């Protein structure tokens, strides 16, 4: 049903572009902002703009950060000798929610997927190898989604580290094959981190 206001229609269309937001929900959100105090709407818009313009990516692990180096990499309580390798920022958040990991992270920015045109050079693999050598990393935990792409990525990275004295482990298969890591419940994911297994090339 067309709306009586073109400006409201544009607001609804803007909200509809967000993932998981249908037209009815978009209309409800737009009407809420329309009825809110102007100061509240300005603060809301400013928060979104600041987030977009000011959030950086950690130069070390590629996690989101308000500074050049994220708070996790800066923390003296974190073990720099243990790196948990993940596909995206969402997995960092999921694992942090388990409160079972006290090392650092490395965000690859995706998985190797030749069919989709994603090769090793499109991912943050070179910077991972550089970190391992520079920080004298002792263990690499491959916390990638259990899928063909995830297993391919683990295999590729392990091949790059052949001959180096570093322990490579994968999270326990508490997560079903083909499942997305970010959707695993915290208990299952936490136990998978604690019960990680040594990685063996097949």
Secondary structure by P-SEA (a helix, b strand, c coil): cccccaaaaaaaaaaaacccccaaaaaaaaaaaaaccaaaaaaaaaaaaaaacccccccccccccccccccccccccccccbbbbbccaaaaaaaaaaccccbbbbbccccccccccccccccaaaaaaaaaaaacccbbbbcccccaaaaaaaaaaaaaaccccbbbbbcccccccccccccccaaaaaaaaabbbbbbcc
